[in-house]
């Protein structure tokens, strides 16, 4: 559709998109969920799968992509907030190094304390396994 056509029929196009959305709201919702899950699968596969790199947690709902060297807040300000935006950025940038899969607990501890307690215990040789 040309720019001229859109400008000429702007109000009609806006109305049509609202009507189309209302008619197909359920289908669009399913489409976006499937698209999100597919992208999430690709990203996590590129970074080792659905398993926390620190503690071994495998529940996908608890897992997130972590910025290994920190800087997640500034990176999100640069590219935009939201997991979909981050996943899309990672894919578009060929899954760069410097990212890993962590569970919510390990990720939160790392962000708050600089290091996950699991890592502290490994350094003290209290626990040996590193997932």
N, C-alpha and C positions, 0 to 999 in steps of 0.2 A: 504494500500500500504506500502510495507516494505521500510525501510531506504536504504537498498542495492539497491533495484530497482530504487528508486528516484536518488541515486547517479550515477547509471549507465546510466540513461536516463534524467539527469538533464536538458540539453538544450531542449530536446523534451518536457519535462514537462513545462518548462517556456513558450515555444512557444504555447503549447496547452492551458495554462491558459490565455494567451493574446488573443488567438483566441476565446476561450469560452467567455471571458469577452466582447469582441467586438460583438459577436453574441447575447449575452444575456444582454447587457448593460441596456436596458430599464426594463427588468424583475428584474434584480438585484437592480436597483434604487428603484423600487416599493417595493421590498422585504425589503430593508433596511429602507425605510420610514415607512412601516407598523410595522416592528420590533421596531423601535424607538418610534413610537406613542403608541404602546402597553405597552412598558416598562414605558414610561412617565405616562400613565394612572394609572398603578399599583403603581408607586411611589407617585403620587399626592393623590391617594386614601388612601394610608397608612398614609399620613400627613394631612388628613382632606378634601381632594378634591380640586377642582379648585376655590379657594376663598382666597384672601389675608387675612392673619391672623390679619392684622392691620386695613386696610381701607375697606375691603369687596369687592374689585375689583374681577370680575369673568371672564374677558376675558383671555382665556388660553395663548394667545400670549404675554400677559404682565406679566405672573406669572413665578416665579422661586423658587427653593429651597434655603433657607437661613440657614446659620449656626447660631443658636440662640446666642451663646456666642462669636461670631466672630471667627476669625481663618480660614476663607474660603480660603484665599490665601495660607497659609501654608498647608492646607489640600489638595488643588488642586496640589501643588507641590509634595506632597507625593503620591497621587493616579493617577495624570495625569489630564490635562485640558479637558474641554468639558463636556457638560451636559450629554451625553450618558455615559461617564466614571463615572460621579458622580451618575447617576441613577443606573447603574450597581453595583457600590460599595454599595450604600444604600440597594439594594435588596439582594446582597450577604451577607450583614452584618445584615440581618433581620430588616431593617428599625430602626436603633438605635434612641434613643431620642437625642435631641440637634439640631434638624432640624425643619423647618417650611416653610409654603408657604407664600411668600410675593410677591407683585407686584414690578415691576421695580422701581417705584418711592420710595416706602417705603424702599426697599432694598438698593437703592442708598443713600437715606438720612441717613439710619442707618449706612452704611459703611463710609460715609463722615463726619457725625456729631455725630455719636455715638448713635443717637436716632432719630426715625422718628418724624416729627412735630405732627402727630396724637397722638403719645404717650405722647408728651410734653403737648398737649392740654388736654388729658385725666387726666394727673396728676394734672393739674390746675383746673380740674372740669369744663372746658369750653365745652368739649363734653363728653357725658356719654357713648355712645355705644362703645362696644368693640367687633369686629366681631370675 
